[in-house]
Amino acid sequence: MSYDVIVVGAGSMGMSAGYHLASQGIRTLLIDAFDPPHHEGSHHGEPRLIRHAYHGGSSYVSMALRAHKLWNELEEATGTSLLIQSGVLNMSSSKVYSYEQRLKDASQLGIPLELIDADEIAKRWPGIRLTDDFTGLYEPEAGYLFSEKCVAAYRQMALAEGATLLPYTRVESIEANVNGVSVHTQHGVFHADKAILSAGAWFKTLEPFIKLPIQSVRKVVGWFQSDESLFDTKNFPGFTLGSLEGGFYGFPSIDGAGVKIGRHDLGASWEPGDPLQPFGAYADDERDLRNALETYMPLAAGKLIRGSVCKYEMTPDEDFIIDHHPAYPNILLAGGFSGHGFKFSSVVGEILSDLTVKQATQQDISLFSLSRFHL
């Protein structure tokens, strides 16, 4: 059977794109090597932060606002709670980062923010211990998303709109010309006029058809026993932490699960086909996370309740890739979301759909051009 569009990789971005396409009557085939939502990509181990006051400029801020609106629409359509507006507290040492530009970009779009010092942070959230060189940027309308539920909700909606999903289907090769695309799998060859490639940390499996400057990285997160009176969802927001020890992010203790914390920087390289080492395989898996909590949130540094591993797909500059294939204008690429893309997956799906159907998008995606790498 022939389709209008084939989406290769039906995770966060691909499933969203599949829904946005199918909702317009586009005959859409979603192909995934696993059965989304699953544990082989970058969307498991919920939750994920969603912020509007974003580093990287106004393009990100505008996309974050649109993404939030689309998540709310998905909640309404499915009757599922996906987004919790817990507020997000960004904290950083002046030796690491300044919030000046982020404040400027966000204020131009009317995003409510508070710039607060270490003393004020300690008063509002007494579980946090910061030195005087730290500043906080609090965003009351930000929060977190239940990532696996989000992917499941887009899957439900995509299938309801008539999309076809082929799980457990590995792509073996892709052939294309300006008139169409053929995707070869172990279950047969599928044809379409256009394609979207959103293979996440598995993009290297699509070489040599496309080779992107993406490095897949093993990442760990941990949930630690915490003082619930300080760190539960009634008393504590989502957070980011920029320190000389590293960059961290985390969440309040949800239903007694413990404070979740992860490290954004560092991580061991990973290649498709390699085993993904479990949490604890490296000595610094727990140590880095625990050290951050002991230093800045000591009453959240109790015993490790559980740990998990996932994957980042990093570009050299940590900005996304959303662009056409350099040789085939009927193929779109969406990758390199660099550990901060999930919150945007609702709007990225819309962008990919608009580019496919209308050859244009209302969002400014010039920052995400593949040509910036001079491949």
Buried (B, 14 or more C-beta within 10 A) or exposed (E): EEBBBBBBBBBBBBBBBBBBBBBBEBBBBBBBBBEBBBEBBBBBBBBBBBBBBBBBBBBBBBBBBBBBEBBEEBBEBBEBEBBBBBBBBBBBBEEBBEBEEBBEBBEEEEBEBEBBEBEBBEEBBEBBBBEEEBBBBBBBBBBBBBBBBBBBBBBBBBBEBEBBBBBEBBBEEBEBEEEBBBBBBEEEEBBBBBBBBBBBBBBBBBEEBBEBBBBBBBBBBBBBBBBBEBBBBEBBBBBBBBBEBBBBBBBBBBEEBBBBBBBBEEBBEBEBEEEBBEBEEBEEBBEBBBBBBBBBBEBBBBEBBEBBBBBBBBBEEBBBBBBBBEEBEBBBBBBBBBBBBBBBBBBBBBBBBBBBBEEEBEBEBEBBEBEBEEE
